[in-house]
Amino acid sequence: MVDTAHRNTDGTGVADGVGVTALLVAAARALESHRSDSLARDVYAEHFVRAAEASADWPVHPSQVPDGDANPLWGRFARYFGLRTRVLDDFLLRSVRVGGARQVVLVGAGLDARAFRLDWPPGCVVFEIDRKEVLAFKHRVLGGLSATPRAARVPVPMDLRADWVDALPRVGFDPAAPSVWLVEGLLFYLPPAAETYLIDTVERLSAGGSALAFEVKLEKDLLEYRDSPLYTATREQIGIDLLDLFDLAPRPDSAGRLTDRGWSTSVHTPFDFTRLHGRGPLPEPNDALAGNRWVFAEKPHTAGGARGA
Ligand SMILES: C[S@@+](CC[C@H](N)C(=O)[O-])C[C@H]1O[C@@H](n2cnc3c(N)ncnc32)[C@H](O)[C@@H]1O
């Protein structure tokens, strides 16, 4: 049963500005969860969608999408988010189980419920950074469900456009121990200087053996696919103009910046993973997804440095 007791109606909540995009991804994860060929399951996602006024009537089950997979928003775009969720779930679990990190930082966490739904090894701490309105909404909804995290969880409310290098150490993050960072669906909303600051901060707070995954959009995507069916359907069906929310200034080369600092990086298209999993979006003409890249980066262990516990 879906909890509707936590709708925000005061105009300062999750759906204001860029926060509404967290609801969009939650709706996509709800849809993915109910597919028979689902790549990721998130039982919390539909509760977030139903609890916010802005999204209360969005579909959370494929049977509620009349044209099903043919719908550019709730079909192909939602499948994209489902694939992204699975790939980044796998990345995080690999980083803690094989890489040995015990500190997980979700930057622009939105309504990501990984702290609650993934099987974390003992001793993991999940830090969740987002705007305070988004984290407050998340707290209310999860509290209403009596959800229990499967790792220690530390919400860190803040605006990533401000100086935040001290925020994590202040709440118990240890820069001397390996960490794994996830920046999923965030960077294209930030001004380029905030993206560069974010990458430099991750670099500064990461011990050797740390890992980072992030998503970028190539500049040509932001500028060239304005009338892509994905953007048009999102605007027409739920009133979200993604291009209006994106920061359209020229993007920095964040993968190159990390490589210059000695990190090893690999850059993939989402379609690489569609082929790997046999499910998900494939390229099509005038495609808003064509410029999306998923970057995976690792900071080498320094000579003589300890491997993660
Ligand atoms: C598309 S959502 C992605 C959320 C989550 N990573 C996921 O994939 O489900 C983007 C998130 O970035 C957050 N965000 C955007 N700009 C931000 C800023 N300046 N400071 C903090 N959070 C921000 C939004 O509040 C939103 O939750």
PDBQT file of the ligand as one rigid body, heavy atoms in Angstrom, charges set to zero:
ROOT
HETATM    1  C1  LIG A 401      18.059  13.872 -11.092  1.00  0.00    +0.000 C 
HETATM    2  S1  LIG A 401      18.136  13.931  -9.335  1.00  0.00    +0.000 S 
HETATM    3  C2  LIG A 401      19.164  12.523  -9.066  1.00  0.00    +0.000 C 
HETATM    4  C3  LIG A 401      19.016  11.998  -7.685  1.00  0.00    +0.000 C 
HETATM    5  C4  LIG A 401      19.737  10.674  -7.418  1.00  0.00    +0.000 C 
HETATM    6  N1  LIG A 401      21.165  10.777  -7.610  1.00  0.00    +0.000 N 
HETATM    7  C5  LIG A 401      19.178   9.603  -8.287  1.00  0.00    +0.000 C 
HETATM    8  O1  LIG A 401      19.781   9.246  -9.297  1.00  0.00    +0.000 OA
HETATM    9  O2  LIG A 401      18.095   9.146  -7.962  1.00  0.00    +0.000 OA
HETATM   10  C6  LIG A 401      19.254  15.296  -9.047  1.00  0.00    +0.000 C 
HETATM   11  C7  LIG A 401      19.430  15.585  -7.571  1.00  0.00    +0.000 C 
HETATM   12  O3  LIG A 401      20.468  16.547  -7.437  1.00  0.00    +0.000 OA
HETATM   13  C8  LIG A 401      20.107  17.434  -6.409  1.00  0.00    +0.000 C 
HETATM   14  N2  LIG A 401      20.783  18.711  -6.615  1.00  0.00    +0.000 N 
HETATM   15  C9  LIG A 401      20.796  19.465  -7.746  1.00  0.00    +0.000 A 
HETATM   16  N3  LIG A 401      21.483  20.611  -7.537  1.00  0.00    +0.000 NA
HETATM   17  C10 LIG A 401      21.925  20.555  -6.250  1.00  0.00    +0.000 A 
HETATM   18  C11 LIG A 401      22.678  21.449  -5.431  1.00  0.00    +0.000 A 
HETATM   19  N4  LIG A 401      23.105  22.616  -5.913  1.00  0.00    +0.000 N 
HETATM   20  N5  LIG A 401      22.947  21.087  -4.166  1.00  0.00    +0.000 NA
HETATM   21  C12 LIG A 401      22.506  19.902  -3.670  1.00  0.00    +0.000 A 
HETATM   22  N6  LIG A 401      21.769  19.013  -4.402  1.00  0.00    +0.000 NA
HETATM   23  C13 LIG A 401      21.483  19.350  -5.666  1.00  0.00    +0.000 A 
HETATM   24  C14 LIG A 401      18.610  17.591  -6.552  1.00  0.00    +0.000 C 
HETATM   25  O4  LIG A 401      18.019  18.089  -5.362  1.00  0.00    +0.000 OA
HETATM   26  C15 LIG A 401      18.197  16.171  -6.885  1.00  0.00    +0.000 C 
HETATM   27  O5  LIG A 401      17.880  15.424  -5.744  1.00  0.00    +0.000 OA
ENDROOT
TORSDOF 0
